[in-house]
Each structure stands twice: as structure tokens, then as C-alpha cells.
């Protein structure tokens, strides 16, 4: 366990940043991890949080939600900041930055381009995305270290040079590491991954962002966020039986859909909260990304206190107890929308396929599958991931696996287990959980994202073969897990995954249905059970943390100009002061277009540090409205059809700027800023849609693109795939003032439509400078 460093935690969280504390080297690397949690340079401290809350409460003269307390408590200027939910942009001072290895490459390349010598706030990099699941944990990890040696070396040396903590491959998934080490009640943390809200399970405001946002914070610049609205979710009753915390967010996703939380913080409250473990609350917050929420949060309670104590942070728990007033909502606070869920009546759910908001009670999914022609046979069950890999999750799955083994059964489906961290892996090995899961037919994978993000060398079905998988993951977009568009992926709780893997079919309700033992005897699975936390302390496992040196100026960071994995960035060109005229429509996208469609993961992850190479996956998953085909668009110069990135490169080579036209909630899903960098790199200037997902819209602005929305949704139908579009009025580009698009059809006719935007003054300066990074560098001169 991490050593208890009481005086350090007390001084730092109470806001005494004047002292540097020195810990004996004898305490080792674990002490360094503990120290890295609360560096004096940036930890806001509860006293400062309370001061800011008091200032804002006097100004607004009303009770505050918990979300408001933590967000407004981190305002750069609490006395002068204009605060209107859903309208004004807030300038905030987050406490920490966290980056996973796939997004950290581009974030660190941008930070290097900024010319700054060292990060201004505590920051960490976590190696979890580049490990492909093939045969098992140890072998897959070793192979990843060999294949990704160049990238890991870059991240390790860049971390050391610029003052960033580095979690090596094998340490675990970013969000689990944050929960175990860095999250605490009242913290504001931003992370370059859309599931950063996982930290809300410990009462923090943890928000997913693109790499350029992370660079701003690491540079010490106030971070901008549109003032979120607040959706309250009142929980009553008590979780029991087969119902799990995962079912809460599966139910909410069915209510709000994939865009219903856009621009809002989901704030859970009510008497039902106390029936959910801290890691269960993290599960709910994690998957809030699937409804477009800015983040999700729970109020501080004794379940969080217990988790903090069990993970070596009793001093923080004690401080949270003393300052609980700022870690819970005010009585009488008002929400913009209120949802009520009675946990005692909530049934186990399973959502999918192809979208995480298609909700079914488990009791009804078999009938729905038969009605819709979805394959009933479950080919693979997969548990773990950043969403559901806690000790409690593993214990509940193990309780079912033990029952099956006692009756002589093993899983009919293939079964995989992904531990969320080295600490979880070591502890379930020590306590016998891993053995039980292997005995029932499971394969324990590396402590990494693996199949959840498409890092899965799946070989049991051919591409294009219809099949069903069930997972305890958070996302189930087309082809996300295995690159097979015919895979029907369903998301549910680990215990339901385990039950369905044992039964081998979707048409199985463990609450009512029977299994057949090898001797022909019928039996029902008893209710799943599992300890919330291990009876003994967690086993920390192998030491996988690299503490940055006090002065990293002598550390050499190498980027080979011949590398196909890494590429230093060239600044994008400034706006020339003219309207954008006669831009070619590159593609008019039909239907759902997530960041997976715009910049696929899986095998493309290896190019995340090389902008030109990764750009070869631009929009290869998007559906072209002209022919309903994927990655097949017409080159308007030649009349021939080709891949989206290929045609974009032709246009760029010929000096032709282009535009993408999209549908609703364009860019939902991952925070990956490559989905914004790639169109900019290949000559795109604007993305025009019916609506945007929050993170993607911001990422586009950061890279100097124009994310614009139709004033009239029906104008989407006015645009033809062979149109040329001019955006006029840019000389008077201003907040709240719509722009005009002139559509030039192939027959020479013209139409004008109005386009809305959400740019503020600062963001308009990003556009004019060519990117936010260009603007930052200009301000340094």
C-alpha cells in the first residue's frame, strides 16, 4: 500500500502551498506516487474551494448544486466571472491533467511545440491503449512493449523532461489508476479520454477533453468550458439481487439517448446513493459519456470514505469529512431537468446492438433479438474494462462462475477478463478470483483497454460474419470492438455477461431461467454476491510508476524524422482574412458518425503520434449519403470514386479546400482530437452538421476549423454531394452572429442558408490564428 503521509495531505488540501515536503528515499516509489497526487503548485485545497463557493453563492444568491460548487469553486475569477448555465463560457483552473498513451502522443507533441519548459500543473501519462489482446496478459504485454518501444520511449522521456508522471505499460487503465491514486472529493481533473468522468465516483468533477485543452492547462492557461446545465438524477430505494450499478446508467441512457446529456453535468443524489459502492458510482459516471454528458458526479458519502481509506488515503477522507459542506448539494438547489429512478424497482438491463442507448431489460432482450434477426448465440463474453473492473465486479462474476463449476459447467461462449489495474490484477490473483475465472473457461488479459477499444486480435469469426458478443464495456458502436461491422455488441453488467457466457445465448434470463448440468439436472443461478473491497489490503503488484525528476532539462526526447509512428507538428496556416469560397463537399455523411467513424481506433492506434499517417483513416467508417457506401466518395476533379482520405489528399494537392456535411450529434464518443486534426491536415476548413457532440466541437475549434450547425435542420437536405459551398461574412465573425453559406449546385444555381456557431471571442482568435496552439505561441512573444 501507499505509505500514509499525513502532514503532506493535510497541508496541501487545506491550501498551504508554501512548503515543499521531502519524503525519505527509503519509502520508495510508492511514496513518490503518493507525493505526486498533491503537488503544492496546483492543488486548490478545500479552503480555497470554500472561499470561491462563498463568493459565488453571495453573487448568485441561491442554493448551489454539487456540480456548481466544484466547478465554480475552480473559477479563475469567481468575483468577476459571468455565470449563466448553458450560455456563458467559464474560465477554470483544474487541479490535474491525465492523458492515456494514444492521445498523450499528440498532446505532448503539441506541448513540445509550445516551447514551454515544464508543465504548470500535476500531470500524468498512462500506457493502456496500445496493448492488443491476443493470447493472454503476460504474453500480450511483452509483445506490446516490443512493438511500441519507440512510442513508449518517447512518452517516458517527454514525461521526464517536462515534469509529467509516467505509468508504464501494464500499470492499468487510466481511469482505474486515477480512481486508486488521484481522484478525491472536490477535485477538478481533465483527461484526454472521454471516460475521464469515471472519477465522479469519488466526488470529483473529472472531464474528458482533447489534447489541445490539456496543453492549455499544462501551460498554466485558464481552461474554457461552456457553463454546464445540471441534470439531477434522484435515486430512491436500494440496489439488490441481479441489479447492479451498471443498470442505473443503462436505464438513464435509454431515457436520455446518446445526446440527451450534451452540455450538462449529471448529478446523482437522493437516499438510494448510499446503496451503491464507490466503484459502482464510478461505473455510472464513466458511462455518462455515452449520453453526451460533460461529466457526472456523486455527493461525498461513507462509501467514498471507505474506498479512500482502503486505497491508502485516510487523511483525505478525514479532510473530506471536515469539509463535507462543499462536497454535497445545497438543500433546495434547482436542476435543469430531474430524473427519478427507484433502485428497488430497477431491473437488470442490456443495451445494444450498435448503440449504447438501445435499452432492454434482460428479460426481454431474447425476444427482441428474435424479432430483429440479431444472432441469439453469444460467441464471446467480455468483462472488465475501465467501466467494470473493480474488485466488487470481479467478485460478483466469480460467485456465478463458482456455481457453474460446482454443477460441472463451463462457459459455452468464449470468456475474457480485463483487470482495470495492476492492483486489481494482483489482488484477484492473490484472493483466488483469477483462478476461478480461468477454471470456468476465461482468459485473463493484460491490464489495459484491449477489446473495449478494438485492440483485439479476434479470430473466431470472419469479417462480415453476423455474431453476438456481450460485454461489460461502455461503448458498442459498429465494428468498435473487433473491426467487424456485423458483430452485434451488447453492453451490460459483469454478472449478466458472465451468466450469458455460461448459458451461451441472449435468450436467457438468470432471474427466472434454468441451466442444465452435465448430468441432466436443472438448476438456477443464485444471486451474485461480491465483497465491495478486499478483506485484506489491496496487493499493489509490480511497481509501474516513473516519477519525473525535479529538473528534466537534460533529458533528451527523440523523434526520428524517418519514423512512421511519430512526427513533429508543423503549425497550421493562419486565416487569410477572406471568406472561404467554393469549398468542395468532400462527403455528406448519412446517420450516426462517431469519432470512431471519423478516426478509427484498433490497428490505427499505432499511428496516433504521426499526423500524416493517421490521416489515412479519415472518415473511412462514415456512410456516404450519395451511395450508402463506406469509404467510397466521388472525386469531383476526375469523376472517379475513391477512399475519403485519398480524395481529400487529391483536393489538398490541387489547392482545393473542402467541407464535410454531417447529421445529428456528429463526433459523439471518444475524445480523440485526431478526428479534428486529420480534416485540418488534409485541407478541410469547415464541418457543417445538424448538431455536434461537445468534445468534438471544441476539438474542431482548437484546430482552426469551423464547426457550424444548420439554423434549419431541413437545410441538410438542400446540400448535394457535388455542391461547392462558400462561407461568407467572416470579416464580421462575432459571438452570437450567424454566418451565411452560399450553395453552388452543379447546374449553376445558388442557394443561401444560415449557419449557427458557438464561438466566443477567444475561440474566434483561435480560428484567425490558425489554431489554439498558434494563438498560445503568439501570446508568448
Secondary structure as UniProt FT lines:
FT   HELIX           6..13
FT   TURN            14..15
FT   HELIX           25..27
FT   HELIX           28..37
FT   TURN            40..42
FT   HELIX           46..60
FT   HELIX           66..72
FT   TURN            73..74
FT   TURN            76..80
FT   TURN            85..87
FT   STRAND          89..92
FT   STRAND          96..100
FT   HELIX           101..114
FT   STRAND          122..126
FT   HELIX           137..147
FT   HELIX           149..162
FT   STRAND          165..167
FT   TURN            169..170
FT   HELIX           174..181
FT   TURN            185..186
FT   STRAND          188..191
FT   HELIX           194..202
FT   STRAND          205..208
FT   HELIX           211..218
FT   TURN            219..220
FT   STRAND          223..226
FT   STRAND          229..236
FT   TURN            241..242
FT   HELIX           245..256
FT   TURN            258..261
FT   STRAND          264..269
FT   HELIX           271..275
FT   HELIX           278..286
FT   HELIX           287..291
FT   STRAND          295..298
FT   HELIX           302..310
FT   TURN            311..312
FT   HELIX           314..322
FT   HELIX           324..327
FT   TURN            331..332
FT   STRAND          337..342
FT   TURN            343..345
FT   STRAND          349..352
FT   TURN            356..357
FT   STRAND          359..361
FT   HELIX           362..372
FT   STRAND          377..384
FT   TURN            385..387
FT   HELIX           391..406
FT   TURN            407..408
FT   STRAND          414..418
FT   HELIX           422..430
FT   TURN            431..432
FT   HELIX           433..439
FT   TURN            440..441
FT   STRAND          442..445
FT   HELIX           450..453
FT   TURN            463..464
FT   STRAND          467..471
FT   TURN            478..482
FT   TURN            485..486
FT   STRAND          487..491
FT   HELIX           494..503
FT   TURN            510..512
FT   STRAND          515..516
FT   TURN            518..519
FT   STRAND          522..523
FT   STRAND          545..546
FT   TURN            553..554
FT   TURN            561..562
FT   STRAND          580..589
FT   HELIX           595..598
FT   HELIX           602..607
FT   HELIX           611..614
FT   HELIX           615..617
FT   TURN            619..621
FT   STRAND          623..624
FT   TURN            625..627
FT   STRAND          633..634
FT   TURN            636..638
FT   STRAND          641..642
FT   HELIX           644..653
FT   TURN            654..655
FT   STRAND          658..661
FT   TURN            664..665
FT   HELIX           674..681
FT   TURN            682..683
FT   STRAND          684..689
FT   HELIX           694..702
FT   TURN            703..704
FT   STRAND          706..710
FT   HELIX           713..718
FT   TURN            721..722
FT   STRAND          724..728
FT   HELIX           730..732
FT   TURN            735..736
FT   STRAND          739..744
FT   TURN            746..747
FT   STRAND          750..756
FT   HELIX           761..769
FT   HELIX           772..780
//
